[in-house]
């Protein structure tokens, strides 16, 4: 098919954003390695090191603040403060109430006060006074630029104060609650795993990393995971309209939330000892390839490639990564191959790294069970993908991208060929 006759819909994010973030992260990682900075705050600094260049690129190169989707008008003079003050105060009340609800949830949920989560809680407690103080001038400033300041935050504020400022739009109230539930749940998790992932790269000695294919594979995979975690954390931190990275909508379907949450602590089903644990009596790929260096190089290289695609799928989001939300439609990078490059590469990685059809126990039961449990895990991710597509399909931009992917995407076309489905033809222009 002539690609000029069927161009890919434009992406909400440019290639340059992710590249800028990678450059900043790489520079800080080299500095940290040189000085042996492997502590939790060095990991947090890595998040800022990749986030700041992405913000600067977004504003200076892509000029995202001028996108119509921000809802902000930079060409007209800012409205007088007295015109927006009443609306802004309602929004501040709603915002503070939202943070209070999240704080109460953290207090009630005991897992947030043990293990890696303690680092997240420490950060949130230190940041809370500053966020409360900064929120006042920020809301006042942004409301003076918004073409319509009565958004979901305003609706939630109306609901919080009991309708004293008017009857709230309950659909907007629900969307606000879902969006902040996503941020509250996933940001705490991401911040909790940043230090460990960053330290795993900083602590590697180069002579150990290059000691053989298994060591080199582990080192490169650690780098990919660090990139993924740092970039994703930036995405959860930078949800704001001036950067056009705000949450347009959070998935309203219960199925979407269930499918996502069972993949993360404390609800994760695939972890060690969980109902979908596929490692019983098994061993990782390096055990089965001992004594076969050529096979180790081949399989290790394949695992690194899959992890690189997984990390690339996160980098492609720039400052907009988030589960369960719509923050703009991506059509570049690995999203030109398939709608779900991260899920596809991750699930393939598990098959080739765990090799569930082999068991050191020699038990046929373990082999069958492990394969079945990993297949069910794959099905969970397929379910997640379908719920995400259902959510995003409310946007005509996604429907256009999805249709283009069916016609041109290598992965959808491959599966269409395997299953014998008729591939959609290019529709002539009217």
C-alpha positions in Angstrom: 0.0 0.0 0.0 1.2 3.5 -0.8 1.9 5.1 2.5 1.5 8.6 1.0 -2.1 7.7 0.1 -2.8 6.4 3.6 -0.7 8.5 6.0 -0.6 7.7 9.7 -2.6 10.1 11.8 -0.4 12.7 13.6 0.8 11.8 17.1 0.1 14.0 20.1 3.7 13.6 21.2 6.9 14.3 19.1 9.9 12.1 18.9 12.0 14.9 20.4 10.4 14.8 23.8 11.4 11.3 24.6 14.9 11.8 23.2 15.4 14.9 25.3 14.4 12.9 28.4 16.7 10.1 27.5 19.6 12.5 27.1 19.0 14.1 30.5 18.6 10.7 32.2 21.8 9.4 30.6 23.8 12.4 31.7 22.7 12.1 35.3 23.2 8.4 35.4 26.8 8.9 34.3 27.4 11.5 36.9 25.8 9.2 39.6 28.0 6.3 38.5 31.1 8.4 38.6 30.5 9.6 42.1 28.8 6.4 43.4 25.5 8.1 44.2 23.1 5.2 44.5 20.8 6.4 47.2 17.0 7.0 46.9 17.4 10.7 46.4 19.8 10.1 43.6 17.1 8.1 42.0 14.6 10.9 42.5 17.1 13.3 40.9 17.1 11.0 37.9 13.4 11.5 37.5 13.9 15.3 37.4 16.9 14.9 35.1 14.8 13.3 32.5 11.7 15.3 33.2 13.2 18.8 32.9 14.5 18.4 29.4 11.2 17.0 28.3 9.3 20.0 29.7 11.7 22.4 28.0 11.4 20.5 24.7 7.6 20.5 25.0 7.5 24.2 25.6 10.3 25.5 23.4 10.3 23.1 20.5 6.8 21.7 20.3 5.1 24.7 21.9 2.5 22.4 23.5 1.1 25.2 25.7 -0.5 26.7 22.5 -2.3 23.5 21.6 -6.1 24.1 21.5 -6.5 21.0 23.7 -5.0 22.8 26.7 -8.1 25.0 26.8 -5.8 28.0 27.4 -5.7 31.3 25.5 -2.3 32.9 25.3 -3.2 35.5 22.7 -5.8 37.5 24.7 -4.9 39.4 27.9 -5.3 37.4 31.1 -8.7 38.0 32.7 -8.8 40.2 35.8 -8.4 38.2 39.0 -11.8 39.4 40.3 -13.5 37.7 37.4 -12.1 34.2 38.3 -11.7 34.5 42.0 -15.0 32.8 42.9 -14.4 29.9 40.5 -10.8 29.5 41.6 -11.7 29.3 45.3 -14.2 26.5 44.5 -11.5 24.7 42.6 -9.0 25.1 45.4 -11.5 23.7 47.8 -12.0 20.7 45.6 -8.3 20.2 45.1 -7.6 20.2 48.8 -10.4 17.9 49.4 -9.0 15.5 46.8 -5.6 15.5 48.4 -7.2 14.9 51.8 -9.1 11.9 50.5 -5.9 10.5 49.0 -4.0 11.1 52.3 -6.7 9.2 54.2 -6.5 6.3 51.8 -2.8 6.2 52.3 -3.3 6.1 56.1 -5.9 3.4 55.9 -4.0 1.2 53.4 -1.3 -0.4 55.6 0.9 -1.5 52.7 1.9 2.1 52.1 3.9 2.2 55.4 6.2 -0.7 54.8 8.9 -1.7 52.3 9.6 0.5 49.4 6.4 2.5 49.8 7.8 4.2 52.9 10.0 6.3 50.6 6.9 7.5 48.7 5.1 8.4 51.9 8.1 10.3 53.1 8.2 12.4 49.9 4.5 13.1 50.0 4.6 14.3 53.6 7.5 16.6 52.9 5.9 17.9 49.7 2.4 18.4 51.2 2.9 21.9 52.8 4.6 23.2 49.6 1.8 21.8 47.4 -0.9 23.4 49.5 0.8 26.8 49.3 1.7 26.6 45.6 -1.8 25.4 44.6 -3.3 28.8 45.4 -1.3 31.0 43.0 -1.2 28.2 40.4 -5.0 27.8 40.3 -5.5 31.6 40.2 -3.0 31.9 37.4 -4.3 29.2 35.2 -7.9 30.2 35.6 -7.1 33.6 34.2 -5.9 31.9 31.0 -8.5 29.2 30.6 -11.2 29.9 28.2 -13.6 28.0 30.5 -12.4 27.6 34.1 -15.5 25.6 35.0 -13.9 22.3 34.4 -13.9 18.9 36.2 -12.0 20.4 39.1 -14.6 23.1 39.5 -17.4 20.5 39.4 -15.7 18.5 42.1 -15.3 21.7 44.2 -19.0 22.4 43.8 -19.8 18.9 45.1 -17.4 19.3 48.0 -19.0 22.5 49.3 -22.4 21.0 48.9 -23.7 22.8 45.9 -23.3 26.3 47.4 -21.7 27.4 44.1 -24.3 25.7 42.0 -25.3 22.2 41.1 -22.3 20.2 40.0 -22.0 18.2 36.8 -21.8 14.7 38.3 -20.2 13.2 35.2 -17.4 15.7 35.6 -17.2 15.0 39.3 -16.8 11.3 38.6 -14.1 11.9 36.0 -12.2 14.1 38.4 -12.3 11.4 41.1 -11.2 8.7 38.7 -8.3 10.8 37.4 -7.0 11.5 40.8 -7.5 7.9 41.9 -5.2 6.9 39.1 -2.6 9.5 40.0 -2.8 8.7 43.7 -2.5 5.0 43.3 0.2 4.8 40.6 2.4 7.7 41.6 3.0 6.2 45.0 3.9 2.9 43.4 6.2 4.4 40.8 8.1 6.6 43.3 8.6 3.5 45.5 10.4 1.6 42.8 12.5 4.4 41.3 15.4 4.1 43.9 15.9 0.4 43.4 15.8 0.5 39.7 18.2 3.4 39.6 20.6 1.8 42.1 20.6 -1.4 40.1 22.2 0.5 37.2 24.6 2.7 39.2 25.9 -0.3 41.3 26.9 -2.4 38.3 30.7 -2.7 37.7 31.5 -2.5 34.0 33.9 -5.4 34.2 31.1 -7.5 35.8 28.6 -6.4 33.2 30.8 -7.6 30.4 31.8 -10.8 32.1 29.6 -12.9 29.7 26.3 -12.9 27.9 24.2 -13.5 31.0 25.7 -10.6 33.0 25.6 -8.3 30.0 21.9 -9.2 29.4 21.1 -8.5 33.0 22.9 -5.1 32.9 21.2 -4.0 29.7 17.8 -5.1 30.9 18.4 -3.1 34.2 19.1 0.0 32.1 15.8 -0.5 30.1 13.8 -0.9 33.3 15.4 2.2 34.8 14.4 4.2 31.7 10.9 2.8 31.8 10.4 3.6 35.5 11.9 7.1 35.5 10.0 8.2 32.3 6.7 6.7 33.6 7.1 8.5 36.9 7.6 11.8 35.1 4.3 11.1 33.3 2.4 10.7 36.6 4.0 13.8 38.1 3.3 16.2 35.1 -0.4 16.1 34.6 -1.2 19.7 33.9 -3.0 21.8 31.3 -0.1 24.3 30.5 1.9 21.3 29.2 -1.1 19.8 27.4 -0.4 16.7 29.5 -3.6 16.8 31.6 -5.9 13.8 31.8 -8.7 14.2 29.3 -10.6 11.3 30.8 -10.0 8.4 33.1 -11.4 5.0 32.1 -15.0 4.8 33.3 -15.3 1.0 33.0 -14.9 -1.1 36.1 -13.5 -3.9 33.9 -10.6 -1.6 32.9 -9.8 -0.9 36.5 -9.9 -4.5 37.5 -7.8 -5.6 34.6 -5.1 -3.0 35.4 -5.1 -3.2 39.2 -4.5 -7.0 39.3 -1.2 -6.4 37.6 0.1 -4.1 40.4 0.8 -4.4 44.1 -0.9 -5.1 46.5 -3.5 -6.7 44.2 -1.0 -8.3 41.8 -1.9 -11.9 40.9 1.2 -12.8 38.9 3.7 -12.3 41.7 5.6 -15.0 43.6 3.1 -17.2 45.3 0.1 -15.5 43.7 -2.7 -17.4 42.0 -1.2 -16.7 38.5 2.4 -17.4 39.5 4.0 -19.3 36.6 7.4 -20.1 38.2 6.5 -23.2 40.3 9.4 -25.6 40.1 10.9 -23.6 37.2 14.0 -21.6 36.6 15.1 -18.6 34.5 16.6 -18.7 31.1 20.2 -18.5 32.3 19.8 -21.8 34.1 18.7 -23.7 31.1 21.3 -22.2 28.8 24.3 -22.9 31.0 27.2 -24.4 29.0 25.7 -23.1 25.7 27.3 -19.7 25.2 26.0 -19.3 21.6 22.4 -19.9 22.9 23.0 -17.5 25.7 24.0 -14.7 23.4 21.1 -15.4 21.1 18.4 -15.7 23.8 20.0 -12.8 25.9 20.0 -10.6 22.8 16.3 -11.4 22.1 15.4 -10.5 25.7 17.3 -7.2 25.6 15.5 -6.4 22.3 12.1 -7.1 23.8 12.9 -5.0 26.9 14.1 -2.2 24.7 10.8 -2.2 22.8 9.0 -2.1 26.2 11.1 0.9 27.4 10.7 2.6 24.0 6.9 2.3 24.3 7.2 4.3 27.6 9.7 6.8 26.2 7.3 7.5 23.3 4.8 8.9 25.8 7.1 11.7 26.8 5.5 13.5 29.7 2.1 11.8 29.2 2.6 8.2 30.4 -0.3 7.0 32.6 -2.4 3.9 33.1 -6.2 4.1 32.7 -6.2 7.6 31.2 -6.6 9.4 27.9 -3.9 12.1 27.6 -3.6 12.3 23.8 -3.3 9.7 21.1 0.2 8.3 20.3 0.9 7.2 16.7 4.7 7.3 16.5 7.6 5.1 17.5 6.5 1.5 18.3 2.9 2.6 18.1 3.2 2.5 14.3 3.7 -1.3 14.6 0.9 -2.2 17.0 -1.5 -0.5 19.3 0.1 -2.2 22.4 3.8 -2.5 21.9 4.5 -2.6 25.7 2.0 -5.4 26.4 3.2 -7.4 23.4 6.9 -7.2 24.2 6.4 -7.7 27.9 4.3 -10.9 27.5 6.8 -12.3 24.9 9.6 -11.5 27.4 8.0 -13.6 30.1 7.7 -16.6 27.8 11.4 -16.5 26.8 12.8 -15.5 30.2 10.8 -18.0 32.4 10.6 -20.8 29.8 7.5 -22.2 31.7 7.5 -25.4 29.7 10.6 -26.5 31.5 10.9 -27.3 35.2 13.9 -28.1 37.3 11.5 -30.3 39.4 11.0 -32.5 36.4 7.3 -32.4 37.2 4.9 -32.5 34.2 2.3 -30.9 36.5 4.6 -27.9 37.1 5.2 -27.5 33.3 1.5 -27.7 32.4 0.5 -25.4 35.3 3.2 -22.8 34.5 2.3 -22.6 30.9 -1.4 -22.4 31.7 -0.8 -19.6 34.3 1.3 -17.6 31.9 -1.3 -18.0 29.2 -3.9 -16.7 31.7 -1.6 -13.8 32.4 -1.4 -13.1 28.7 -5.1 -13.1 28.6 -5.3 -10.5 31.4 -3.1 -8.2 29.3 -5.3 -8.8 26.3 -8.2 -7.9 28.5 -6.4 -4.7 29.6 -5.7 -3.8 26.0 -9.4 -4.3 25.0 -10.6 -2.1 27.9 -8.2 0.6 27.0 -9.3 0.5 23.3 -12.9 0.8 24.4 -12.1 3.8 26.5 -10.0 5.6 23.9 -12.4 4.9 21.1 -14.6 7.7 22.4 -12.0 10.0 20.7 -12.3 10.2 16.9 -8.6 10.6 16.7 -8.1 7.2 18.2 -10.7 5.6 16.0 -8.8 7.0 13.0 -5.5 5.7 14.3 -7.1 2.3 15.1 -8.5 2.0 11.5 -5.1 3.0 10.1 -3.4 0.4 12.3 -5.7 -2.3 10.9 -4.8 -1.4 7.4 -1.0 -0.7 7.9 0.2 -2.0 11.2 2.7 -5.0 10.8 1.4 -6.7 14.0 -2.4 -6.5 13.3 -1.8 -7.5 9.6 0.3 -10.5 10.8 -2.5 -11.7 13.1 -5.0 -11.1 10.4 -3.0 -13.2 8.1 -2.5 -16.0 10.7 -6.2 -16.1 11.5 -7.4 -15.7 7.9 -9.3 -12.5 8.6 -9.8 -10.2 5.6 -7.7 -7.1 5.9 -9.5 -3.8 5.5 -8.9 -1.9 2.3 -8.0 1.8 2.1 -11.1 3.8 1.7 -11.0 6.3 -1.2 -11.1 10.0 -0.4 -14.4 11.7 -1.0 
